[in-house]
Amino acid sequence: MVRTPTYADGVASNTDSFYHRADEARLRLFEFSTTRLVKGGHMRGTVTRRHFLGAALASAAGLGEQAQGGTPLVAQSKGTERLALLGGDPVRTKPFPSWPEIRDNDEKAWSEVLRKGLWCRLDGSYAKLFEESWAELLGAKYCVATASGTTALLTCLNALGVGLEDEVLVPPYTFVATVNVVLMQHALPVFIDTDPETFQIDADKIEAAITPSTKCILPVHLGGSPADMDKLLAIAGKHKLPLLEDACQAHLAEWRHRKVSTLGDLGCFSFQASKNLNSGEGGAILSNNEDLIGVCDSFHNNGRGSAAAGSSYVRNGLNHRITEFQAALLLAQLTRLEEQSRLREKNAEYLTNQLREIPGITPARMYEGCTRNAYHLYMFRYDKAHFAGVPRSRFLEALQAEAIPCSGGYTPLNKEPFLKNTLHSRAFRSIYSAQDIAAYEARNHCPANDRLCEEAVWLFQTMLLGSRSDMDQIAETIRKIQRQAALLAKA
């Protein structure tokens, strides 16, 4: 039986098996090849921030022929028209590009750290260089690299003073870390319903949720597409609330030609294994506010003060530091991020032009202010009424049987059992009364998000690194399922 990949943090629980495990002899449909070593991309000699960024941008100039061309081709299904799920031949017989993509400069950078023996960022220079390079590329004044996207978010909430009896406004359609970090502060995550057309937090519903206890607005640029930052920033300014951008899936995404993570008071990234910029685990905090970034820097380093402070520890804190190994990998991967991002964008646009012509398939809409989508996820809504009533779960099975990796995406985070368990834990019951918890739970209904969670379909960023013919096959597979939907409904 074909293994079904799922994707979530990220993107989901089976990311490791999806990206890294190869089955026997690579003879089955979802056999993803083991890590490949691609020649090129060396970093030679002493690297300065300027030289590094120059090399990174220069490498983006030559997009491969795989993304060229204009008019969509009508891909031909191989074998019979019968769905693979019903015994026919699949549309695809080869895997999509594997992830991570490894080149010689990755091995060289990692080996340099190994040989130098300065593996902690307190002793080495790679973390500092990455912080400077990432901040400059994004147009931010400051960057603090962290151990993960989750630790970046947690560090920021501490810098903003979020704590007991505070409320943080969050979307219900996001990875669990966005909510977990709020709960770790013993604050309450207040869920704002989703705009189903964009999959983003519905900014029009935020003001109604603001109370005297509201401490922060925490939007997520889900899948790499920016949330409506015009409205979010206006609301935050009006109510004098800090805005923390969760850009963990949005590397190089832009709102009105400004990189996300630089528009709010603080912004966070993840470099977890599935991410478009990847070091296995890792994160970063961006800001233009010197005071806030100073607190973040201190907190992520166990509360240490600066050398000029004359004190070892100036506040509470944790060890959220990135390692020199992670930073070196990020510097190497960063040399090709722009090239890969452009390829994803071109393929996504090409695919969207085909999918929007298929009745019952609605690609996620981008807000008018979005000038660049990072496409960590390619998301669309599925309407079973146009597929003979075939439920989404069966549609996903049919896609996977045709060798198209996919997922149904997130479940409603506001309804997850862990949330009730946490709210009724000893710690929370010592802070909030039963009446407080009951009133809070009554506010957290998100009907639009509930519907989205029943309709959503995700494709993954690695698929967008494929060829134009790969995009044609994705579209042709969906057309094939639609043509055979009546048979599938009866099977």
C-alpha positions, 0 to 999 in steps of 0.5 A, a space after each residue: 500500500 502507498 504511504 500517505 504523506 501528511 504535512 503540518 508544522 509546520 505542517 504535520 506529523 509525518 513530515 520526517 517520513 515524507 521528506 526523508 524515508 525512501 522505500 525499498 528499491 524506489 519502486 512505489 509511487 511515493 518513494 522520495 529519493 534520499 538526499 541528493 548532492 548537487 554540485 555548485 554554490 561554493 562559498 570560498 574564503 572569508 565571507 563578509 555580509 556584503 559578499 554573502 548577500 551579493 553572492 546570494 542575489 547573483 545566484 538567483 539570476 538564472 532560473 532553470 528552464 523548468 520554470 519557463 514557458 507560458 501557455 498551459 499544456 493539456 497533460 495527457 494521462 498515462 495509461 487508462 483513464 480509470 482512476 488509480 484508486 479504482 485500479 487504473 494507472 496513475 497520472 504520475 510515475 515519478 516523485 516530486 523534488 526531494 527536500 532539503 536540497 543539498 549542495 556542496 556549499 552546505 557540506 563545506 559550511 557545516 564542515 568548517 564549523 565542525 573543524 573549528 570546534 566553536 560550535 556554540 554561538 557565544 564562541 563562533 561567528 556564523 550566527 552573528 553573520 546570519 543575523 546580519 545577513 537575514 536582517 539586511 535581506 529583509 530590510 530590518 534593523 535587527 535580528 536575533 536567531 533562535 533555536 526554533 520558530 516556537 522559541 522565537 514566538 515565546 521570546 517575543 511574548 516575554 519581551 512584550 510582557 504578555 502574562 497572567 490574565 492577558 489575552 492575545 488575538 490569534 487565528 484558529 487556522 495555524 500551527 499549534 505553536 502560535 497558541 502554545 506560546 500564549 498558553 505558556 505565558 498563562 495568557 488566553 488565546 482569543 481566536 479570531 475567525 478565518 477569512 475562508 477565501 484567503 485562509 488568513 485571519 479575518 481582520 474585519 472581526 478583530 475589533 469586536 474581540 478586543 477587550 481591556 485584557 487584550 495585550 497583543 495581536 498575533 496574525 499568521 502569514 499562513 502558507 506564505 501569503 501575507 495577512 491583511 496588514 493594512 487593516 491589522 496595523 490600523 487596528 493595532 495603532 488605534 488601540 495601542 496594541 503591539 503587533 507580533 507577526 508570525 511569519 514562520 511560513 513566509 520567507 521573503 513574502 511581501 506586503 506592499 513591497 516590504 518584507 513580512 516580519 518588518 511591518 509590526 513591532 516584532 516578527 518571527 520565522 521558523 527554519 524547521 525541516 519543512 520550511 523554505 529556508 531550512 536548518 532542521 530546526 531554527 528560528 529568528 526574530 526581526 524588529 526595527 525597535 532597539 529596545 524590544 530586540 534588546 529584551 529578546 536578545 537578553 531573554 533568549 540568552 538566559 536573561 544575560 545583560 550586555 557586556 556594558 550592563 555590568 551584570 551577568 543576569 538582568 531578567 528571567 530568560 531561557 536558552 533559546 540560542 541557535 547553534 553555529 551548525 544551524 547558522 552555517 547551514 542557513 547561510 549556505 541555503 540562503 544563497 539559493 532562497 531567491 532562486 527557489 522562491 521565484 521558481 515557486 512563484 512562477 509555478 504557482 501562478 501557472 498552476 493557479 491559471 489552470 485550477 481556477 478553470 476547474 469547477 469546484 476548485 478555488 485557489 486561495 485568494 491573495 489580498 490586494 496588498 500582497 506583492 509576494 507570496 512565499 508559497 510554503 503551501 499551495 492551498 485551495 478549497 474543494 467543493 464536493 458538489 462539483 465532484 458528484 458528492 465525493 467527500 474531501 477525504 476520498 478526493 485526497 485519497 484519489 490524488 495520492 493514488 495518482 502520486 500527487 502528495 496532498 493534505 487536508 490541512 489543519 483542524 480547528 485549533 479552537 476545538 482541540 482537546 488539549 486546549 480544554 485540558 490546559 484551561 482546566 489544569 491546576 495552573 490555569 484554575 488558580 488564575 482564572 475562575 470557572 466563570 472566566 473560563 466559561 465566558 472565554 470558551 463561549 467567545 471562541 466560536 469560528 464558524 467560517 474556519 470550521 467550514 474551511 477545515 472541511 474544504 481545504 486542500 494543501 499542496 507543498 512547497 517542494 512540489 512547486 520546485 518541479 517542472 511545468 509538466 509537473 504542474 500540468 500533471 497536478 491539474 490533469 489529475 484533478 480533471 481526471 478525478 472530476 471526470 470519474 467522480 461519479 464512479 468514485 462516488 459509487 465505489 
